[in-house]
Amino acid sequence: MASKTHIFDGDKYHVYFEEEKQSVITPAVKYSAEDSKYIKAKDRYNKDINGNKTILLRVDQAHMGIAQRSLFPQDIAASFLQDYSKWDITGEEKYLNYDVYKVEGTLESYLSEKLGGNRFKMLVEKNTGILLKYEVFGEDNILNTTLETTLFKLNADIDDKDFVKENAAEYTAKKMPEPSAKNNYR
């Protein structure tokens, strides 16, 4: 797999492809509260033309990739918490020195089959909604699926030099395909 470095400077996303010594710079999409229309939870759930459940998710504006599962866990929340009768906030506790809500519940049949379990537990940071841990348990209380944060810092000091690519001048602009119906980049 090709090695990449991602840097967000507040205005643009910089992606450096190490082997090719090429880079891609794209402007950040910025929205204000006035620009964004918030979708009610009940309006996020639909069915496709084949009758399969679908969930309308918000765009990952920060291009978080897999980090979105923890930092902006809308897919997990929308899937696991759709049926209010199947889960509860069962307590509050400390995790990694942060106050978290403990959420426990059962999964609907589709998720149960997909994740290999019928019961789940989540730890959600109280002030941000960041998902620090989730576990899915199968028969005999066996842990089948998990996401676990092992190091977490909020509002930590950041050195600006961590967001500068030292040898950026050595990279050339990478050619990107023109947007089309086949490769729609929004």
N, C-alpha and C positions, 0 to 999 in steps of 0.2 A: 504494500500500500504506500502511496506517495505521501511524503511528509509535508505538512502545511503549517504555516503560522498564521493565526487570525489576530488582527488588531483592530479595535474600534476606537477612533479618536474623538468621538462625540459628533462628528459630522459625516464621516465616511468609514466604510469597512474596507480594510486592507487584507488581502489574502496573498501570502507568499508561498509559491510552490518551490520547495527546496531543490529537488533534483533538476528541474527545468530552468531554475533561476528566472522564473517569470512571476508576475504579480497581476492581480486584478483589484481594482479600486472601484467601489460602488458607493453612491450617495446613500445615506441613511434615510429611511422613510420616517418622517416625523408626524405625529398626530397630536392634536390637543384634545381636551375633553369636548370642545365644541365640534371638532371634526368627526369624532367617533360616536356612533350610535351604539348604545349598549343593548345587547340582546337579552331578553328575559330567559331564564333557565328553561322554562317550558317550551320556548320557541326554538331551542337548539336541537330538539329531537324530532327527527322525521323518518320517513321510510323511502327507500329508492324504488325504482320502477319494478323491482323484483320482490318488494315487500321486506327487504332487509333493513334493519335499523341503521340510521346514520346520525352522526352528531356534527353540528355546525360548530367548528372551532375558529377562534380568532387567529389571524396571521401571526407567525413568529417574527415580529418586527426586528428583534435583536439578533436574528440568525443564530440562536443558541444551540441548535442541533440537539444532541442527546442530553445536554444540560437542562433542556426544557422540561424533561421528566421530573426534575426536582424544583427548579426555579420558577417555572410557569406551568404547573401540572394540570392544565385544563383537561387534557385527554383522560387522565386517571380520575380526576374529580368528576368529570361528566359521565364517565362509564361506571365507576364504582358507586357514585352517590345519586344516581338518577332516581332510584326508588327510595324515597325518604323513610319508608317503613322497614327497610332492610339494613339500616345502620343507625348508630347513635354516637354522640360524643360521650365517651365513658369515663373521662377524667382529664386531669391536667397533671403534668409531671415535668421534670427537667431532663433534657437530652442535650449533650454537648454544651452544658451550661446555659441553655436557652429554655424559656418557658414554651411548652408545646401542649397542644390538644391531642388527646388520644382518641382516635376514631376507630370503632370496630363495627363489623357487619358481615353480612353474607352476600355472596355474588349471585347474580342472575345466571341462568344456565349457560348462555353463550360464553360469558367471561369465565365461568367455572371450568368449562371444557377447555377453553383457550389457555388458561393459566394453571390448570392442573390442581385446582383447589376450590373449596366452596366458602371459605371464611377468610377475612382479611383484617389487618390492623395497620393503621397509619399513625405517624407522629408528624404533626403540622405545626410549624413555628407560629405562635399566636399573633404576632404583629405584622407578619409579611405574607402568610399563607404558603411559605416555602415548605415543600414536602421533604422532610429530613429522613424519613424511613417509611417503607411500607413492606408488608409481608403478606403472602397468600399461603394459607395452610390447606392441606388436603386431608384425606382420611388419616385417622390415628394421629392427628395434630402434627403431621410431617410438613415442614417448611418446603414449599415448591418453587416459589417466586419471591424475589426480594430486591429492593433497592435500599441501600444503606449509605448515608452520608457519614464519613469518618472524621472530616475536618470541615469546620464551618466558621466563618468570620463575617460579621456584618459591620459596615462602616469602619473598616480597618484602614489605616493609613496606607496609601499606595504611592510608590515612587514613580514619577512620570517616566523615568528611563525604562521602566518595564513595558512601556507602550511605544517604544521606538525600535524599529528594526535597524540594527547597527549597519548592516551592509545593504540597505534598500537600494542604493544607487547601482548595485550589481545586477538588479533584476530588470527585465524588459516587460512591457505590457503584454499580457496574454490575449490572444485573439479569442473572442467569445462569439458563438453562433448568433445569428440574427434571431430575434424572437419570432416564433410562429405558433400555429395551433399545436404542432408536434412538441415543441420545447418551450412552452409558455413560462416566461420568467416573471411575470407580473410587472 
